Amino acid sequence: MNKDKRTAEEIFNNLASTIRSSHDQEISEEESRKLARNFIRFCQRFIEIRLRIDEEKEPTTKD
């Protein structure tokens, strides 16, 4: 189980801050938050696709 005690908001803010820092603070906080949301959506979609692929690989059982 994940032992990270941060809230979802804290994790999101940290991600946005990391993105902004990676751009040497040359993007606004608003833009970094937008990029963080886009990244999260990308990750969610990636996980959904991966789960679908894994489900398709599972052998079907006959009764």
SVG drawing of the C-alpha trace seen along z (x, -y; Angstrom):
<svg xmlns="http://www.w3.org/2000/svg" viewBox="-20 -33 36 59">
<polyline fill="none" stroke="black" stroke-width="0.4" points="0.0,0.0 1.1,-3.5 2.6,-5.2 2.4,-8.7 0.5,-10.8 0.0,-13.8 -3.4,-14.8 -4.4,-14.7 -4.1,-18.5 -0.6,-18.4 0.5,-15.9 -1.0,-17.9 0.6,-21.1 3.9,-19.4 3.6,-18.1 2.7,-21.6 5.6,-23.0 8.0,-20.4 6.8,-21.1 7.3,-24.9 10.8,-24.3 11.7,-22.1 10.9,-25.1 13.2,-27.4 10.1,-29.3 9.5,-30.6 5.9,-29.5 3.2,-30.8 1.7,-28.9 -1.5,-28.7 0.2,-27.1 2.1,-24.7 -1.2,-23.6 -2.7,-23.2 0.2,-21.0 -0.1,-19.0 -3.8,-18.3 -2.9,-17.3 -0.2,-14.9 -2.6,-13.3 -5.2,-12.8 -2.5,-11.2 -1.5,-8.9 -5.2,-7.9 -5.7,-7.1 -2.5,-5.1 -3.6,-3.1 -7.1,-2.5 -5.5,-1.2 -3.1,1.0 -5.9,2.5 -7.9,3.2 -4.9,4.9 -4.3,7.0 -8.0,8.0 -7.8,9.1 -4.8,11.3 -6.5,13.2 -7.6,16.6 -11.4,17.1 -12.7,20.0 -15.4,22.3 -18.0,23.6"/>
</svg>
